[in-house]
Amino acid sequence: MNLRNNVKIYRVRLDINQQQLGTLVEVSRQTISLIERGDYNPSITLALKLAKVFDCKVEDLFYLEGEDNEKD
């Protein structure tokens, strides 16, 4: 099973760009891009920071491929 995410969906809803999100969670724009593309799995700390910014649960942002909680 692969880890998938809804980070881009939440970021667009918040109307911020990757650079702004990176600043909020103290990582680079490139790291946000890698996460959104599924090329990088964030640490638990970073996942929690992202969830806090988006005011959601970590499970709303990240899920295992094939689970029924996909937001696509």
N, CA, C and O atoms as a Tripos MOL2 file, in Angstrom:
@<TRIPOS>MOLECULE
protein
  288   287    72     0     0
PROTEIN
NO_CHARGES

@<TRIPOS>ATOM
      1 N           0.8450   -1.1920    0.0000 N.3       1 MET1
      2 CA          0.0000    0.0000    0.0000 C.3       1 MET1
      3 C           0.8860    1.2500    0.0000 C.2       1 MET1
      4 O           1.9010    1.3120    0.6950 O.2       1 MET1
      5 N           0.4910    2.2060   -0.7680 N.am      2 ASN2
      6 CA          1.2240    3.4660   -0.8400 C.3       2 ASN2
      7 C           0.5020    4.5620   -0.0670 C.2       2 ASN2
      8 O          -0.7270    4.6070   -0.0200 O.2       2 ASN2
      9 N           1.2950    5.4440    0.5380 N.am      3 LEU3
     10 CA          0.7200    6.5930    1.2320 C.3       3 LEU3
     11 C           0.3370    7.6580    0.2070 C.2       3 LEU3
     12 O           1.1600    8.0550   -0.6180 O.2       3 LEU3
     13 N          -0.8770    8.1060    0.2580 N.am      4 ARG4
     14 CA         -1.3750    9.1620   -0.6330 C.3       4 ARG4
     15 C          -1.7870   10.3470    0.2280 C.2       4 ARG4
     16 O          -1.8550   10.2370    1.4520 O.2       4 ARG4
     17 N          -2.0640   11.4910   -0.4170 N.am      5 ASN5
     18 CA         -2.4270   12.6530    0.3870 C.3       5 ASN5
     19 C          -3.3720   13.5870   -0.3520 C.2       5 ASN5
     20 O          -3.5350   13.5170   -1.5700 O.2       5 ASN5
     21 N          -3.9810   14.4550    0.4280 N.am      6 ASN6
     22 CA         -4.8910   15.4830   -0.0700 C.3       6 ASN6
     23 C          -4.3630   16.8840    0.2370 C.2       6 ASN6
     24 O          -5.1370   17.8360    0.3390 O.2       6 ASN6
     25 N          -3.0490   17.0030    0.3830 N.am      7 VAL7
     26 CA         -2.4540   18.2770    0.7740 C.3       7 VAL7
     27 C          -2.7740   19.3730   -0.2410 C.2       7 VAL7
     28 O          -3.1290   20.4860    0.1450 O.2       7 VAL7
     29 N          -2.6530   19.0740   -1.5160 N.am      8 LYS8
     30 CA         -2.9170   20.1040   -2.5370 C.3       8 LYS8
     31 C          -4.3660   20.5830   -2.4730 C.2       8 LYS8
     32 O          -4.6390   21.7750   -2.6110 O.2       8 LYS8
     33 N          -5.2790   19.6600   -2.2670 N.am      9 ILE9
     34 CA         -6.6990   20.0170   -2.1820 C.3       9 ILE9
     35 C          -6.9310   20.9940   -1.0300 C.2       9 ILE9
     36 O          -7.6050   22.0120   -1.1910 O.2       9 ILE9
     37 N          -6.3680   20.6750    0.1210 N.am     10 TYR10
     38 CA         -6.5270   21.5520    1.2890 C.3      10 TYR10
     39 C          -5.8130   22.8850    1.0830 C.2      10 TYR10
     40 O          -6.3110   23.9300    1.5010 O.2      10 TYR10
     41 N          -4.6420   22.8470    0.4380 N.am     11 ARG11
     42 CA         -3.8960   24.0930    0.1970 C.3      11 ARG11
     43 C          -4.6690   25.0200   -0.7280 C.2      11 ARG11
     44 O          -4.7380   26.2260   -0.4870 O.2      11 ARG11
     45 N          -5.2450   24.4690   -1.7720 N.am     12 VAL12
     46 CA         -6.0280   25.2750   -2.7170 C.3      12 VAL12
     47 C          -7.2640   25.8500   -2.0280 C.2      12 VAL12
     48 O          -7.6220   27.0040   -2.2650 O.2      12 VAL12
     49 N          -7.9110   25.0670   -1.1880 N.am     13 ARG13
     50 CA         -9.0750   25.5590   -0.4330 C.3      13 ARG13
     51 C          -8.7080   26.7380    0.4570 C.2      13 ARG13
     52 O          -9.4990   27.6640    0.6360 O.2      13 ARG13
     53 N          -7.4950   26.6940    1.0160 N.am     14 LEU14
     54 CA         -7.0210   27.7680    1.8810 C.3      14 LEU14
     55 C          -6.5230   28.9660    1.0610 C.2      14 LEU14
     56 O          -6.2490   30.0350    1.6080 O.2      14 LEU14
     57 N          -6.4110   28.7720   -0.2480 N.am     15 ASP15
     58 CA         -5.9780   29.8180   -1.1860 C.3      15 ASP15
     59 C          -4.5720   30.3300   -0.8580 C.2      15 ASP15
     60 O          -4.3290   31.5350   -0.7890 O.2      15 ASP15
     61 N          -3.6550   29.3740   -0.6570 N.am     16 ILE16
     62 CA         -2.2520   29.7350   -0.4550 C.3      16 ILE16
     63 C          -1.3920   28.9280   -1.4270 C.2      16 ILE16
     64 O          -1.7950   27.8600   -1.8880 O.2      16 ILE16
     65 N          -0.2110   29.4490   -1.7300 N.am     17 ASN17
     66 CA          0.6830   28.7230   -2.6270 C.3      17 ASN17
     67 C           1.6310   27.8380   -1.8260 C.2      17 ASN17
     68 O           1.6320   27.8570   -0.5950 O.2      17 ASN17
     69 N           2.4410   27.0600   -2.5510 N.am     18 GLN18
     70 CA          3.3450   26.1300   -1.8850 C.3      18 GLN18
     71 C           4.3560   26.8560   -1.0020 C.2      18 GLN18
     72 O           4.6810   26.3800    0.0860 O.2      18 GLN18
     73 N           4.8490   27.9920   -1.4570 N.am     19 GLN19
     74 CA          5.8160   28.7590   -0.6770 C.3      19 GLN19
     75 C           5.2010   29.2130    0.6500 C.2      19 GLN19
     76 O           5.8300   29.1020    1.7020 O.2      19 GLN19
     77 N           3.9790   29.7200    0.5920 N.am     20 GLN20
     78 CA          3.3020   30.1760    1.8040 C.3      20 GLN20
     79 C           3.0700   29.0230    2.7750 C.2      20 GLN20
     80 O           3.2730   29.1700    3.9800 O.2      20 GLN20
     81 N           2.6480   27.8890    2.2560 N.am     21 LEU21
     82 CA          2.4290   26.7330    3.1160 C.3      21 LEU21
     83 C           3.7410   26.2710    3.7300 C.2      21 LEU21
     84 O           3.7980   25.9510    4.9180 O.2      21 LEU21
     85 N           4.7870   26.2360    2.9280 N.am     22 GLY22
     86 CA          6.0910   25.8640    3.4530 C.3      22 GLY22
     87 C           6.5280   26.7610    4.5940 C.2      22 GLY22
     88 O           7.0600   26.2880    5.5990 O.2      22 GLY22
     89 N           6.3030   28.0510    4.4390 N.am     23 THR23
     90 CA          6.6510   29.0010    5.4910 C.3      23 THR23
     91 C           5.8580   28.7160    6.7650 C.2      23 THR23
     92 O           6.4100   28.7570    7.8650 O.2      23 THR23
     93 N           4.5790   28.4310    6.6200 N.am     24 LEU24
     94 CA          3.7300   28.1570    7.7840 C.3      24 LEU24
     95 C           4.1730   26.9250    8.5640 C.2      24 LEU24
     96 O           4.0500   26.8810    9.7880 O.2      24 LEU24
     97 N           4.6890   25.9220    7.8510 N.am     25 VAL25
     98 CA          5.0840   24.6750    8.5230 C.3      25 VAL25
     99 C           6.6030   24.5120    8.5940 C.2      25 VAL25
    100 O           7.1100   23.4550    8.9690 O.2      25 VAL25
    101 N           7.3110   25.5700    8.2300 N.am     26 GLU26
    102 CA          8.7660   25.6430    8.3700 C.3      26 GLU26
    103 C           9.5300   24.6200    7.5370 C.2      26 GLU26
    104 O          10.4740   23.9940    8.0190 O.2      26 GLU26
    105 N           9.1100   24.4550    6.2730 N.am     27 VAL27
    106 CA          9.8520   23.6540    5.3020 C.3      27 VAL27
    107 C           9.9240   24.4390    4.0010 C.2      27 VAL27
    108 O           9.2900   25.4860    3.8660 O.2      27 VAL27
    109 N          10.6870   23.9390    3.0550 N.am     28 SER28
    110 CA         10.8310   24.6300    1.7680 C.3      28 SER28
    111 C           9.6290   24.3920    0.8600 C.2      28 SER28
    112 O           8.8510   23.4600    1.0640 O.2      28 SER28
    113 N           9.4970   25.2440   -0.1330 N.am     29 ARG29
    114 CA          8.4690   25.0560   -1.1550 C.3      29 ARG29
    115 C           8.6700   23.7170   -1.8520 C.2      29 ARG29
    116 O           7.7040   23.0360   -2.1970 O.2      29 ARG29
    117 N           9.9290   23.3450   -2.0550 N.am     30 GLN30
    118 CA         10.2420   22.0850   -2.7280 C.3      30 GLN30
    119 C           9.7250   20.8850   -1.9280 C.2      30 GLN30
    120 O           9.2480   19.9090   -2.5070 O.2      30 GLN30
    121 N           9.8190   20.9590   -0.6140 N.am     31 THR31
    122 CA          9.3050   19.8750    0.2180 C.3      31 THR31
    123 C           7.7960   19.7500    0.0690 C.2      31 THR31
    124 O           7.2710   18.6410   -0.0280 O.2      31 THR31
    125 N           7.1000   20.8740    0.0510 N.am     32 ILE32
    126 CA          5.6410   20.8490   -0.1510 C.3      32 ILE32
    127 C           5.3130   20.2380   -1.5130 C.2      32 ILE32
    128 O           4.3940   19.4280   -1.6300 O.2      32 ILE32
    129 N           6.0570   20.6240   -2.5280 N.am     33 SER33
    130 CA          5.8470   20.0740   -3.8670 C.3      33 SER33
    131 C           6.0470   18.5590   -3.8800 C.2      33 SER33
    132 O           5.2460   17.8320   -4.4680 O.2      33 SER33
    133 N           7.1050   18.0840   -3.2390 N.am     34 LEU34
    134 CA          7.3740   16.6450   -3.1780 C.3      34 LEU34
    135 C           6.2640   15.8990   -2.4470 C.2      34 LEU34
    136 O           5.8620   14.8130   -2.8650 O.2      34 LEU34
    137 N           5.7720   16.4780   -1.3600 N.am     35 ILE35
    138 CA          4.6720   15.8490   -0.6220 C.3      35 ILE35
    139 C           3.4340   15.7750   -1.5000 C.2      35 ILE35
    140 O           2.8070   14.7200   -1.5950 O.2      35 ILE35
    141 N           3.0730   16.8750   -2.1410 N.am     36 GLU36
    142 CA          1.8710   16.8940   -2.9790 C.3      36 GLU36
    143 C           1.9520   15.8880   -4.1220 C.2      36 GLU36
    144 O           0.9370   15.3030   -4.5030 O.2      36 GLU36
    145 N           3.1390   15.6820   -4.6710 N.am     37 ARG37
    146 CA          3.3260   14.7250   -5.7720 C.3      37 ARG37
    147 C           3.3970   13.2860   -5.2830 C.2      37 ARG37
    148 O           3.3460   12.3510   -6.0830 O.2      37 ARG37
    149 N           3.5160   13.1050   -3.9660 N.am     38 GLY38
    150 CA          3.6270   11.7620   -3.4240 C.3      38 GLY38
    151 C           5.0380   11.2080   -3.4780 C.2      38 GLY38
    152 O           5.2370   10.0040   -3.3140 O.2      38 GLY38
    153 N           6.0230   12.0720   -3.7060 N.am     39 ASP39
    154 CA          7.4190   11.6490   -3.7900 C.3      39 ASP39
    155 C           8.1440   11.7300   -2.4520 C.2      39 ASP39
    156 O           9.3140   11.3590   -2.3610 O.2      39 ASP39
    157 N           7.4710   12.2060   -1.4220 N.am     40 TYR40
    158 CA          8.0860   12.3510   -0.1040 C.3      40 TYR40
    159 C           7.0120   12.1570    0.9570 C.2      40 TYR40
    160 O           5.9440   12.7670    0.9020 O.2      40 TYR40
    161 N           7.3150   11.2960    1.9210 N.am     41 ASN41
    162 CA          6.4100   11.0890    3.0470 C.3      41 ASN41
    163 C           6.9000   11.9340    4.2170 C.2      41 ASN41
    164 O           8.0340   11.7670    4.6660 O.2      41 ASN41
    165 N           6.0660   12.8310    4.7120 N.am     42 PRO42
    166 CA          6.5000   13.7250    5.7880 C.3      42 PRO42
    167 C           6.6600   12.9900    7.1070 C.2      42 PRO42
    168 O           6.0920   11.9190    7.3220 O.2      42 PRO42
    169 N           7.4420   13.5900    7.9760 N.am     43 SER43
    170 CA          7.5590   13.0750    9.3390 C.3      43 SER43
    171 C           6.2100   13.2460   10.0440 C.2      43 SER43
    172 O           5.3330   13.9670    9.5700 O.2      43 SER43
    173 N           6.0700   12.5820   11.1600 N.am     44 ILE44
    174 CA          4.8440   12.7400   11.9480 C.3      44 ILE44
    175 C           4.6880   14.1910   12.3830 C.2      44 ILE44
    176 O           3.5860   14.7400   12.3630 O.2      44 ILE44
    177 N           5.7940   14.8040   12.7740 N.am     45 THR45
    178 CA          5.7470   16.2060   13.2000 C.3      45 THR45
    179 C           5.2440   17.1070   12.0820 C.2      45 THR45
    180 O           4.3890   17.9630   12.3100 O.2      45 THR45
    181 N           5.7660   16.9230   10.8850 N.am     46 LEU46
    182 CA          5.3360   17.7450    9.7530 C.3      46 LEU46
    183 C           3.8800   17.4620    9.3990 C.2      46 LEU46
    184 O           3.1280   18.3880    9.0950 O.2      46 LEU46
    185 N           3.4770   16.2080    9.4330 N.am     47 ALA47
    186 CA          2.0740   15.8700    9.1520 C.3      47 ALA47
    187 C           1.1410   16.5520   10.1560 C.2      47 ALA47
    188 O           0.0750   17.0430    9.7860 O.2      47 ALA47
    189 N           1.5460   16.5780   11.4210 N.am     48 LEU48
    190 CA          0.7370   17.2490   12.4410 C.3      48 LEU48
    191 C           0.6900   18.7570   12.2140 C.2      48 LEU48
    192 O          -0.3570   19.3770   12.3990 O.2      48 LEU48
    193 N           1.8180   19.3560   11.8150 N.am     49 LYS49
    194 CA          1.8340   20.7910   11.5140 C.3      49 LYS49
    195 C           0.9060   21.1120   10.3450 C.2      49 LYS49
    196 O           0.1730   22.1000   10.3830 O.2      49 LYS49
    197 N           0.9370   20.2770    9.3110 N.am     50 LEU50
    198 CA          0.0580   20.4990    8.1600 C.3      50 LEU50
    199 C          -1.4060   20.4070    8.5790 C.2      50 LEU50
    200 O          -2.2210   21.2430    8.1860 O.2      50 LEU50
    201 N          -1.7370   19.4030    9.3670 N.am     51 ALA51
    202 CA         -3.1170   19.2430    9.8330 C.3      51 ALA51
    203 C          -3.5530   20.4480   10.6550 C.2      51 ALA51
    204 O          -4.7010   20.8810   10.5610 O.2      51 ALA51
    205 N          -2.6530   20.9870   11.4530 N.am     52 LYS52
    206 CA         -2.9910   22.1570   12.2620 C.3      52 LYS52
    207 C          -3.2700   23.3600   11.3750 C.2      52 LYS52
    208 O          -4.2310   24.0910   11.6110 O.2      52 LYS52
    209 N          -2.4440   23.5750   10.3580 N.am     53 VAL53
    210 CA         -2.6550   24.6940    9.4290 C.3      53 VAL53
    211 C          -4.0100   24.5630    8.7410 C.2      53 VAL53
    212 O          -4.7330   25.5460    8.5820 O.2      53 VAL53
    213 N          -4.3430   23.3480    8.3370 N.am     54 PHE54
    214 CA         -5.5980   23.1240    7.6040 C.3      54 PHE54
    215 C          -6.7890   22.8820    8.5270 C.2      54 PHE54
    216 O          -7.9100   22.7130    8.0480 O.2      54 PHE54
    217 N          -6.5680   22.8620    9.8430 N.am     55 ASP55
    218 CA         -7.6280   22.6300   10.8220 C.3      55 ASP55
    219 C          -8.3940   21.3460   10.5070 C.2      55 ASP55
    220 O          -9.6220   21.3310   10.4170 O.2      55 ASP55
    221 N          -7.6210   20.2670   10.3440 N.am     56 CYS56
    222 CA         -8.2190   18.9680   10.0560 C.3      56 CYS56
    223 C          -7.4120   17.8860   10.7580 C.2      56 CYS56
    224 O          -6.4090   18.1830   11.4070 O.2      56 CYS56
    225 N          -7.8350   16.6550   10.6350 N.am     57 LYS57
    226 CA         -7.1160   15.5250   11.1920 C.3      57 LYS57
    227 C          -6.0430   15.0770   10.2070 C.2      57 LYS57
    228 O          -6.1840   15.2580    8.9970 O.2      57 LYS57
    229 N          -4.9790   14.4960   10.7300 N.am     58 VAL58
    230 CA         -3.9290   13.9540    9.8680 C.3      58 VAL58
    231 C          -4.5270   12.9340    8.8910 C.2      58 VAL58
    232 O          -4.1130   12.8520    7.7350 O.2      58 VAL58
    233 N          -5.4980   12.1650    9.3690 N.am     59 GLU59
    234 CA         -6.1390   11.1560    8.5280 C.3      59 GLU59
    235 C          -6.9120   11.7700    7.3610 C.2      59 GLU59
    236 O          -7.1530   11.0990    6.3570 O.2      59 GLU59
    237 N          -7.3000   13.0400    7.4870 N.am     60 ASP60
    238 CA         -7.9600   13.7210    6.3770 C.3      60 ASP60
    239 C          -6.9540   14.0960    5.2880 C.2      60 ASP60
    240 O          -7.3170   14.2150    4.1180 O.2      60 ASP60
    241 N          -5.7070   14.2800    5.6720 N.am     61 LEU61
    242 CA         -4.6550   14.6590    4.7220 C.3      61 LEU61
    243 C          -3.9600   13.4600    4.1020 C.2      61 LEU61
    244 O          -3.6580   13.4630    2.9080 O.2      61 LEU61
    245 N          -3.7070   12.4380    4.9040 N.am     62 PHE62
    246 CA         -2.9180   11.2900    4.4600 C.3      62 PHE62
    247 C          -3.7060   10.0040    4.6240 C.2      62 PHE62
    248 O          -4.4090    9.8200    5.6180 O.2      62 PHE62
    249 N          -3.5860    9.1080    3.6390 N.am     63 TYR63
    250 CA         -4.3030    7.8380    3.6710 C.3      63 TYR63
    251 C          -3.5350    6.8170    2.8590 C.2      63 TYR63
    252 O          -2.7220    7.1680    2.0030 O.2      63 TYR63
    253 N          -3.7960    5.5660    3.1300 N.am     64 LEU64
    254 CA         -3.1880    4.4920    2.3600 C.3      64 LEU64
    255 C          -3.9970    4.2490    1.1080 C.2      64 LEU64
    256 O          -5.2260    4.1980    1.1470 O.2      64 LEU64
    257 N          -3.3060    4.1000    0.0090 N.am     65 GLU65
    258 CA         -3.9650    3.8410   -1.2770 C.3      65 GLU65
    259 C          -4.8770    2.6340   -1.1340 C.2      65 GLU65
    260 O          -4.4720    1.5960   -0.6100 O.2      65 GLU65
    261 N          -6.0990    2.7760   -1.5980 N.am     66 GLY66
    262 CA         -7.0530    1.6880   -1.5130 C.3      66 GLY66
    263 C          -8.0250    1.8130   -0.3570 C.2      66 GLY66
    264 O          -9.0330    1.1070   -0.3240 O.2      66 GLY66
    265 N          -7.7480    2.7000    0.5950 N.am     67 GLU67
    266 CA         -8.6930    2.9070    1.6880 C.3      67 GLU67
    267 C          -9.8750    3.7140    1.1720 C.2      67 GLU67
    268 O          -9.7550    4.4350    0.1810 O.2      67 GLU67
    269 N         -11.0070    3.5960    1.8360 N.am     68 ASP68
    270 CA        -12.2210    4.2560    1.3480 C.3      68 ASP68
    271 C         -12.3840    5.7010    1.8130 C.2      68 ASP68
    272 O         -13.4560    6.2770    1.6310 O.2      68 ASP68
    273 N         -11.3470    6.3050    2.4090 N.am     69 ASN69
    274 CA        -11.4840    7.6840    2.8580 C.3      69 ASN69
    275 C         -10.8100    8.6750    1.9260 C.2      69 ASN69
    276 O         -10.4710    9.7810    2.3480 O.2      69 ASN69
    277 N         -10.6090    8.3060    0.6730 N.am     70 GLU70
    278 CA         -9.9990    9.2080   -0.3000 C.3      70 GLU70
    279 C         -10.9170   10.3870   -0.5710 C.2      70 GLU70
    280 O         -12.1370   10.2350   -0.6210 O.2      70 GLU70
    281 N         -10.3140   11.5820   -0.7480 N.am     71 LYS71
    282 CA        -11.0920   12.7950   -0.9470 C.3      71 LYS71
    283 C         -11.1540   13.2320   -2.4060 C.2      71 LYS71
    284 O         -11.7310   14.2740   -2.7180 O.2      71 LYS71
    285 N         -10.5580   12.4310   -3.3110 N.am     72 ASP72
    286 CA        -10.4690   12.8240   -4.7300 C.3      72 ASP72
    287 C         -11.8110   12.9190   -5.4010 C.2      72 ASP72
    288 O         -11.8870   13.2370   -6.5870 O.2      72 ASP72
@<TRIPOS>BOND
     1     1     2 1
     2     2     3 1
     3     3     4 2
     4     3     5 am
     5     5     6 1
     6     6     7 1
     7     7     8 2
     8     7     9 am
     9     9    10 1
    10    10    11 1
    11    11    12 2
    12    11    13 am
    13    13    14 1
    14    14    15 1
    15    15    16 2
    16    15    17 am
    17    17    18 1
    18    18    19 1
    19    19    20 2
    20    19    21 am
    21    21    22 1
    22    22    23 1
    23    23    24 2
    24    23    25 am
    25    25    26 1
    26    26    27 1
    27    27    28 2
    28    27    29 am
    29    29    30 1
    30    30    31 1
    31    31    32 2
    32    31    33 am
    33    33    34 1
    34    34    35 1
    35    35    36 2
    36    35    37 am
    37    37    38 1
    38    38    39 1
    39    39    40 2
    40    39    41 am
    41    41    42 1
    42    42    43 1
    43    43    44 2
    44    43    45 am
    45    45    46 1
    46    46    47 1
    47    47    48 2
    48    47    49 am
    49    49    50 1
    50    50    51 1
    51    51    52 2
    52    51    53 am
    53    53    54 1
    54    54    55 1
    55    55    56 2
    56    55    57 am
    57    57    58 1
    58    58    59 1
    59    59    60 2
    60    59    61 am
    61    61    62 1
    62    62    63 1
    63    63    64 2
    64    63    65 am
    65    65    66 1
    66    66    67 1
    67    67    68 2
    68    67    69 am
    69    69    70 1
    70    70    71 1
    71    71    72 2
    72    71    73 am
    73    73    74 1
    74    74    75 1
    75    75    76 2
    76    75    77 am
    77    77    78 1
    78    78    79 1
    79    79    80 2
    80    79    81 am
    81    81    82 1
    82    82    83 1
    83    83    84 2
    84    83    85 am
    85    85    86 1
    86    86    87 1
    87    87    88 2
    88    87    89 am
    89    89    90 1
    90    90    91 1
    91    91    92 2
    92    91    93 am
    93    93    94 1
    94    94    95 1
    95    95    96 2
    96    95    97 am
    97    97    98 1
    98    98    99 1
    99    99   100 2
   100    99   101 am
   101   101   102 1
   102   102   103 1
   103   103   104 2
   104   103   105 am
   105   105   106 1
   106   106   107 1
   107   107   108 2
   108   107   109 am
   109   109   110 1
   110   110   111 1
   111   111   112 2
   112   111   113 am
   113   113   114 1
   114   114   115 1
   115   115   116 2
   116   115   117 am
   117   117   118 1
   118   118   119 1
   119   119   120 2
   120   119   121 am
   121   121   122 1
   122   122   123 1
   123   123   124 2
   124   123   125 am
   125   125   126 1
   126   126   127 1
   127   127   128 2
   128   127   129 am
   129   129   130 1
   130   130   131 1
   131   131   132 2
   132   131   133 am
   133   133   134 1
   134   134   135 1
   135   135   136 2
   136   135   137 am
   137   137   138 1
   138   138   139 1
   139   139   140 2
   140   139   141 am
   141   141   142 1
   142   142   143 1
   143   143   144 2
   144   143   145 am
   145   145   146 1
   146   146   147 1
   147   147   148 2
   148   147   149 am
   149   149   150 1
   150   150   151 1
   151   151   152 2
   152   151   153 am
   153   153   154 1
   154   154   155 1
   155   155   156 2
   156   155   157 am
   157   157   158 1
   158   158   159 1
   159   159   160 2
   160   159   161 am
   161   161   162 1
   162   162   163 1
   163   163   164 2
   164   163   165 am
   165   165   166 1
   166   166   167 1
   167   167   168 2
   168   167   169 am
   169   169   170 1
   170   170   171 1
   171   171   172 2
   172   171   173 am
   173   173   174 1
   174   174   175 1
   175   175   176 2
   176   175   177 am
   177   177   178 1
   178   178   179 1
   179   179   180 2
   180   179   181 am
   181   181   182 1
   182   182   183 1
   183   183   184 2
   184   183   185 am
   185   185   186 1
   186   186   187 1
   187   187   188 2
   188   187   189 am
   189   189   190 1
   190   190   191 1
   191   191   192 2
   192   191   193 am
   193   193   194 1
   194   194   195 1
   195   195   196 2
   196   195   197 am
   197   197   198 1
   198   198   199 1
   199   199   200 2
   200   199   201 am
   201   201   202 1
   202   202   203 1
   203   203   204 2
   204   203   205 am
   205   205   206 1
   206   206   207 1
   207   207   208 2
   208   207   209 am
   209   209   210 1
   210   210   211 1
   211   211   212 2
   212   211   213 am
   213   213   214 1
   214   214   215 1
   215   215   216 2
   216   215   217 am
   217   217   218 1
   218   218   219 1
   219   219   220 2
   220   219   221 am
   221   221   222 1
   222   222   223 1
   223   223   224 2
   224   223   225 am
   225   225   226 1
   226   226   227 1
   227   227   228 2
   228   227   229 am
   229   229   230 1
   230   230   231 1
   231   231   232 2
   232   231   233 am
   233   233   234 1
   234   234   235 1
   235   235   236 2
   236   235   237 am
   237   237   238 1
   238   238   239 1
   239   239   240 2
   240   239   241 am
   241   241   242 1
   242   242   243 1
   243   243   244 2
   244   243   245 am
   245   245   246 1
   246   246   247 1
   247   247   248 2
   248   247   249 am
   249   249   250 1
   250   250   251 1
   251   251   252 2
   252   251   253 am
   253   253   254 1
   254   254   255 1
   255   255   256 2
   256   255   257 am
   257   257   258 1
   258   258   259 1
   259   259   260 2
   260   259   261 am
   261   261   262 1
   262   262   263 1
   263   263   264 2
   264   263   265 am
   265   265   266 1
   266   266   267 1
   267   267   268 2
   268   267   269 am
   269   269   270 1
   270   270   271 1
   271   271   272 2
   272   271   273 am
   273   273   274 1
   274   274   275 1
   275   275   276 2
   276   275   277 am
   277   277   278 1
   278   278   279 1
   279   279   280 2
   280   279   281 am
   281   281   282 1
   282   282   283 1
   283   283   284 2
   284   283   285 am
   285   285   286 1
   286   286   287 1
   287   287   288 2
@<TRIPOS>SUBSTRUCTURE
     1 MET1         2 RESIDUE 1 A MET
     2 ASN2         6 RESIDUE 1 A ASN
     3 LEU3        10 RESIDUE 1 A LEU
     4 ARG4        14 RESIDUE 1 A ARG
     5 ASN5        18 RESIDUE 1 A ASN
     6 ASN6        22 RESIDUE 1 A ASN
     7 VAL7        26 RESIDUE 1 A VAL
     8 LYS8        30 RESIDUE 1 A LYS
     9 ILE9        34 RESIDUE 1 A ILE
    10 TYR10       38 RESIDUE 1 A TYR
    11 ARG11       42 RESIDUE 1 A ARG
    12 VAL12       46 RESIDUE 1 A VAL
    13 ARG13       50 RESIDUE 1 A ARG
    14 LEU14       54 RESIDUE 1 A LEU
    15 ASP15       58 RESIDUE 1 A ASP
    16 ILE16       62 RESIDUE 1 A ILE
    17 ASN17       66 RESIDUE 1 A ASN
    18 GLN18       70 RESIDUE 1 A GLN
    19 GLN19       74 RESIDUE 1 A GLN
    20 GLN20       78 RESIDUE 1 A GLN
    21 LEU21       82 RESIDUE 1 A LEU
    22 GLY22       86 RESIDUE 1 A GLY
    23 THR23       90 RESIDUE 1 A THR
    24 LEU24       94 RESIDUE 1 A LEU
    25 VAL25       98 RESIDUE 1 A VAL
    26 GLU26      102 RESIDUE 1 A GLU
    27 VAL27      106 RESIDUE 1 A VAL
    28 SER28      110 RESIDUE 1 A SER
    29 ARG29      114 RESIDUE 1 A ARG
    30 GLN30      118 RESIDUE 1 A GLN
    31 THR31      122 RESIDUE 1 A THR
    32 ILE32      126 RESIDUE 1 A ILE
    33 SER33      130 RESIDUE 1 A SER
    34 LEU34      134 RESIDUE 1 A LEU
    35 ILE35      138 RESIDUE 1 A ILE
    36 GLU36      142 RESIDUE 1 A GLU
    37 ARG37      146 RESIDUE 1 A ARG
    38 GLY38      150 RESIDUE 1 A GLY
    39 ASP39      154 RESIDUE 1 A ASP
    40 TYR40      158 RESIDUE 1 A TYR
    41 ASN41      162 RESIDUE 1 A ASN
    42 PRO42      166 RESIDUE 1 A PRO
    43 SER43      170 RESIDUE 1 A SER
    44 ILE44      174 RESIDUE 1 A ILE
    45 THR45      178 RESIDUE 1 A THR
    46 LEU46      182 RESIDUE 1 A LEU
    47 ALA47      186 RESIDUE 1 A ALA
    48 LEU48      190 RESIDUE 1 A LEU
    49 LYS49      194 RESIDUE 1 A LYS
    50 LEU50      198 RESIDUE 1 A LEU
    51 ALA51      202 RESIDUE 1 A ALA
    52 LYS52      206 RESIDUE 1 A LYS
    53 VAL53      210 RESIDUE 1 A VAL
    54 PHE54      214 RESIDUE 1 A PHE
    55 ASP55      218 RESIDUE 1 A ASP
    56 CYS56      222 RESIDUE 1 A CYS
    57 LYS57      226 RESIDUE 1 A LYS
    58 VAL58      230 RESIDUE 1 A VAL
    59 GLU59      234 RESIDUE 1 A GLU
    60 ASP60      238 RESIDUE 1 A ASP
    61 LEU61      242 RESIDUE 1 A LEU
    62 PHE62      246 RESIDUE 1 A PHE
    63 TYR63      250 RESIDUE 1 A TYR
    64 LEU64      254 RESIDUE 1 A LEU
    65 GLU65      258 RESIDUE 1 A GLU
    66 GLY66      262 RESIDUE 1 A GLY
    67 GLU67      266 RESIDUE 1 A GLU
    68 ASP68      270 RESIDUE 1 A ASP
    69 ASN69      274 RESIDUE 1 A ASN
    70 GLU70      278 RESIDUE 1 A GLU
    71 LYS71      282 RESIDUE 1 A LYS
    72 ASP72      286 RESIDUE 1 A ASP
